[in-house]
C-alpha cells in the first residue's frame, strides 16, 4: 500500500481542521466546494457514459458490474485525491495516482468523443432508414464492435498524444515596428507558458523545454502564467534549473489562475526563486529598448484578491513612442487598453490540448493559438503552452516555446 492507516488518520484530522478554519478569503471554501461539485458532476457523467457503453458491449454479471462501478467512481475523484495527498506530503502516492488518473482522464475523453461520433453515425442511419423507408440494419455496428473501435481509437490517439506532449517545438515570429531602435538590430523574446510544473511535468520535461530556450539565446525570457500546477512543495530543484538560464535583460512573469490555486504567496516565492521579476500591475523599462507590462490573472478576483491595477490604469499614461509588451495570462482583449500596447503575449488555452476540445476553445477566445493582428496595428500572440494540464497528452496540439524577434521597420506614415 502507498498509504498507511496512520496516514489516513492524519489526513482526516487535517481536513476537519481545514474545514473548521475561518474562511478569510471571503467565501473561498464555498467557491471551492461549488467548483468541486461542478467538476465531479461533469466528470462523473463521462464515466457513467463509459459504464453504459461497457455494459452494452459485454454481458457483465452483477459481480463484475459492481466492482467496475466502484473503480470508475474512484477514478472520478482521483484528481481531488491527488491534491489531498500532495497537501499532506504523500508525494509517492500522489505521483502514482496522478499519472494513473490523468492518463485515464485523457483516454476517457478521447473514448467519449469517439463513441459519441459512432452514436451520431447510428442516429444518421436511423434517420436515413426512416426517410428512405428501407431496412439499413446491416449498416449498424454491434454494441461490442462500437465499443472496441472507440477503445482502440482512443488508446492509439492517447499513445500518440503522449509522444507529442513530450516533444517541444519552437515557434518563431517576427514583429516589425518603427519603435524598435534601428541600431539594436534585433531584440529577442522567448515565451514559455502553462508549464504546470508539478507531478506530471517535472525535471525531465522541464530540461527539454529549457534546452530549447537556451538554443534560442533570448534577450529576455517571459512566462505568461501557470508556471506551476497546484503544489509548490519539493520542486525547488526546478526553480534552480530555470534560474540558471542566462538572459542578458532578465526574466519576467505574470500570474495565471493556477498560481492562485497553488497559493499566491508560495507561487510568488517560487517564481522569484526561479529568477523571474513578477509583474503585478507593474511596468519595467528594459534599458530603453522596450517597456514590459504585466497584470494579474482575473482569478485573483475569485479568491477575494483584487488585481493591483486594471490594464487601462497601467497602460494609458505610457508614451506612444515606446514599444509596449503586455504580459497577460488569458488571451482576452481589454477594449479600454488595446490601443496602448504593441504586443500582448498570452497563454491559458493550451490550443485545446486534446482535439476536439480545440473546437470549444475557438468559441471562447478571439484566437486559440497563434498570432492575431489587431485593427489598430497591435498584435496578440497566444501560446499553445509548453507543458500539459491534467493528462500528459497533447493530441494534434504540440507544446511550444515561442521565439519573438522585434526588429526595426521604417515608419512609412
Secondary structure, 3 states (H helix, E strand, C coil): CCCCHHHHHHHHHHHHHHHHCCCCCCCHHHHHHHHHHHHHHHHHHHHHHHHHHHHHHCCCCHHHHHHHHHHHHHHHHHHHHHHHHHHCCCHHHHHHHHHHHHHHHHHHHHHHHHHHHHHHHHHHHHHHHHHHCCCCHHHCCCHHHHHHHHHHHHHHHHHHHHHHHHCCEEEEEEEEECCCCHHHCEEEEEEECCCCECCCECHHHHHHHHHHHHHHCCCEEEECCCCECCCCCCCHHHHHHHHCCCCCCCEEECCCHHHHHCCHHHHHHHHHHCCCEECCCEEEEECCCEEEEECCCCHHHHCCCCCCCCHHHHHCCCCCCCCEEEEEEECCCCCCCCCCCCEEEEECCHHHCECCHHHHHHHHCCCCCEEEECCCCCEEEECCCCCCCCCCCCECCCCEEEEEEEEECCCCC
